[in-house]
Amino acid sequence: MYTENVVIVGAGPAGLAAAQQLKLYGIDPLVYECDEPGGLLLNACSVINYPGASKGISGKELIKQFPLPERIVISEVTDVSRKERHYQIHSGDGVLNTLSVIIASGTKPRKISIPGVTGDRIHYCVKKLAGSSGGLVAVIGGGDAALDYAVSLSSGYTVNIYARGDFSKAVPHLLERVRLTRKIALYPESLPKNSFSEDIIVAAVGRHARVNFISEKLLSSPPVDGSFHMCGDCGNGIYRQTAIAVGNGVEAAMKTAGYLKKVEAG
C-alpha cells in the first residue's frame, strides 16, 4: 500500500534537521526540494543568532554544516493528501504513498506590481545577484530581510532601500550596520513616490506560507496521531528564524519516529 515510511517536503533548515534526526533513529526519509537545499537561508548575508555563530556567518556557509539526506529529489510536490492510513504525494516525478509526512516547505514571496516596470527587473531573492557587480539596485521593504539583502548586494552594487514607512521594525544591530555601509542609502516613507530608475529591483515586502499543495482537509484538520507535521517557516508565522526551524524539524522527526514505532508494533 505504501512505498515510503517518511516523506519530507522541503530541504531548508527544518527539513534537513528533520532528516538528520530521523537518520539517528535508523529511518531513511525521502526528501523533496523544489529548488536547491538550503531554502531561504541561502539569501542571508550574516546570521548571528544561531548557536555557535555569534560572530556572524553567511547563510551559505551555515547550510554547509547541515548533512544532506542520502535520498533527495529535486522536484516540486504539487499535492499532499491522506488516503485512509497513508498519504499520497504527487510531484513532478509521479505519485507515491507514505506512512508519514513532514512538511517543511518554507515560504514564498509576496509579489508586487510596479507601473512601468517589467517583471524581469523585479527579484525576490538575492542568491543569484550576490557576487555580481555594477549598477544600482533598489531594495523595497523596511524589514530585516530588506536590510540583509541590501548588505549582501552592497559588495558589488550601490543600493537604495525604499520603505513605505520608517525602519523602526528592523532589528537595531542590522539597521546600524546598514547605516555604516557606505554604498547603502535609506529612503523612509518614499515608496509611493518613487519611479525606480535603478537597474535592478529587489522586493522584500513579506512572505506567505508555501502550503498551497496541501489538501484543504489536511490543513484544516491535521491528524494528531503523529503521522503529519508542519515545521519551520511554513508554520511559524512571523517567527522565521533558523534556530526555531531547526528545533521544529528535530521535534517533528522525534514524533514521527514515535508514530512509526507504534505502527510497527501493530
C-alpha positions, -999 to 999 in steps of 0.1 A, spaced: 0 0 0 28 24 8 63 28 -7 79 51 20 79 54 58 86 91 58 85 118 31 99 153 39 88 182 17 114 209 17 152 209 23 157 241 42 170 241 78 138 225 92 137 197 66 174 190 68 173 189 106 143 165 105 161 142 80 193 142 101 173 134 133 154 106 116 187 91 104 197 88 141 167 65 146 177 44 116 150 59 94 159 69 59 134 96 47 128 106 11 132 144 8 117 166 -19 131 200 -27 117 222 -55 148 244 -58 181 236 -40 189 226 -5 192 254 20 160 273 14 157 310 23 189 307 43 209 308 11 200 345 8 212 355 43 242 378 44 250 372 81 234 350 107 244 359 143 216 345 164 223 308 157 241 289 184 278 289 178 276 317 152 276 348 174 303 365 153 282 361 122 282 335 94 267 337 60 236 316 52 255 297 25 283 288 50 259 278 77 239 255 55 271 236 47 270 224 84 238 205 77 244 170 63 225 164 30 200 135 31 210 104 13 178 104 -7 169 139 -20 148 145 -51 148 179 -69 112 181 -78 81 202 -68 55 185 -48 21 195 -62 -3 177 -39 -3 160 -5 -35 143 8 -44 115 32 -58 82 19 -71 61 48 -40 53 69 -14 66 44 -6 98 25 -4 103 -12 23 125 -26 21 140 -61 52 155 -77 69 161 -110 83 126 -105 50 109 -102 28 96 -73 39 77 -42 24 66 -9 39 71 25 30 63 61 40 98 74 48 133 61 69 162 74 61 195 57 90 219 58 82 238 26 90 273 38 75 304 23 71 322 -10 75 359 -15 46 383 -17 46 396 -53 44 432 -62 34 451 -94 51 484 -102 36 505 -130 60 508 -159 83 481 -146 85 447 -163 86 416 -142 121 406 -153 135 436 -134 120 425 -101 137 399 -80 125 383 -47 158 369 -35 195 378 -39 214 345 -40 218 348 -78 226 385 -77 252 384 -49 287 381 -64 278 402 -94 287 439 -96 279 472 -113 249 494 -114 222 505 -90 198 483 -70 165 494 -54 155 472 -25 119 476 -15 109 469 21 116 482 56 122 449 75 151 427 83 150 408 50 153 440 30 182 453 51 200 420 50 196 418 12 210 453 9 241 444 29 246 413 7 243 433 -25 265 463 -13 297 444 -20 290 448 -57 263 474 -62 252 507 -49 219 501 -30 189 523 -23 164 510 2 129 523 -1 102 517 26 65 527 27 70 537 64 101 540 85 126 513 95 116 510 132 106 474 128 141 463 118 165 447 143 186 476 157 220 459 150 211 453 114 199 489 109 231 502 124 251 480 100 232 494 71 238 530 82 275 523 84 277 508 50 289 534 26 271 520 -5 237 518 10 212 547 13 179 546 33 148 563 20 119 560 45 83 569 36 93 571 0 79 541 -18 46 556 -32 65 585 -48 94 566 -63 96 557 -100 125 532 -95 151 542 -122 175 516 -107 188 488 -129 176 461 -106 147 460 -82 146 435 -52 113 432 -34 112 421 3 77 431 13 65 400 31 61 362 26 33 336 26 35 301 39 41 277 10 12 253 17 -10 256 -14 -1 220 -24 -16 205 8 -52 193 7 -78 215 24 -88 188 48 -52 183 60 -47 220 65 -80 225 84 -79 192 104 -44 179 106 -41 144 121 -30 143 157 -16 107 156 19 118 149 19 110 112 17 145 99 38 176 109 43 211 96 76 227 108 98 257 101 88 288 83 57 274 67 40 271 101 57 297 122 42 330 110 65 359 118 89 337 138 111 328 109 145 321 124 169 293 115 173 282 151 135 279 155 132 260 122 159 235 132 142 229 166 109 223 148 125 199 124 141 178 152 108 177 172 88 167 141 113 139 134 112 126 170 74 125 170 74 108 136 98 82 148 74 75 177 45 71 154 63 47 131 73 26 161 37 23 171 27 13 136 55 -13 135 43 -27 169 8 -31 154 
